[in-house]
Amino acid sequence: HIEVSYSEGTVFYFHKITETRDELAYKIDGLVIRINDLAASESLGITSHHPRYAIALKFDAEVAESEVVEVDYKMSRNGTLTAVAVIKPVLLAGATVSRATCHNINFMRDYKVAVGNTIRVARSGDVIPKIVGYVPDLVVNNEVSIRDTCPDCGSETKVQRNVNTDVLVCTNVYCFAKLAACIEHYCKALKIKQFGEQ
């Protein structure tokens, strides 16, 4: 808890903590700035999401570069195959990162996610690995790694347009993984307890 009396002091303190946060005995991903005046806090009020008298300032995520060694696919809850970039392990914000989700085909094309290419990864909120770019000089493969068969049932896959986004889908309407993912999502939405992959 540090108290500053002016906005320049807040900015100065934020930059100071940004430079020295690795020396702390604990991990932080940002600061919360709060007005320390009860009357001012009450007059500012709150929104449906947050108080207007406080704001969270997040630090820029640490970024590392790593080579894509494989692109793995798993079935998502909505029946699409989501790609995961398997990368050479890299230390990032205190953890070893070796996988990052690719979301959809457009994302893979934009970030040149293909075996042999070097991508930039960050840990979103210092937690979830996220692809944030690629190294143009280290793009050796311009063909993104798209599977032509489902990893679960072996049926043919196809790229399908879904709300302005290209996604990969299994063409087998009876694909066990697709049906299991839908059932699992449905049960979780209904908050059915003790339901899992087993």
Sequence and secondary structure as in RCSB ss.txt:
>XXXX:A:sequence
HIEVSYSEGTVFYFHKITETRDELAYKIDGLVIRINDLAASESLGITSHHPRYAIALKFDAEVAESEVVEVDYKM
SRNGTLTAVAVIKPVLLAGATVSRATCHNINFMRDYKVAVGNTIRVARSGDVIPKIVGYVPDLVVNNEVSIRDTC
PDCGSETKVQRNVNTDVLVCTNVYCFAKLAACIEHYCKALKIKQFGEQ
>XXXX:A:secstr
    SSHHHHHHHHHHHHHHGGGSSS  SEEEEE   HHHHHHH B SSSBTTEEEEE    EEEEEEEEEEEEE
 TTSEEEEEEEEEEEEETTEEEEEEE  SHHHHHHTT  TT EEEEEEETTTEEEEEEE GGG    S    SB 
TTT  BEEEEE SS EEEEES TT HHHHHHHHHHHHHHTT TT    
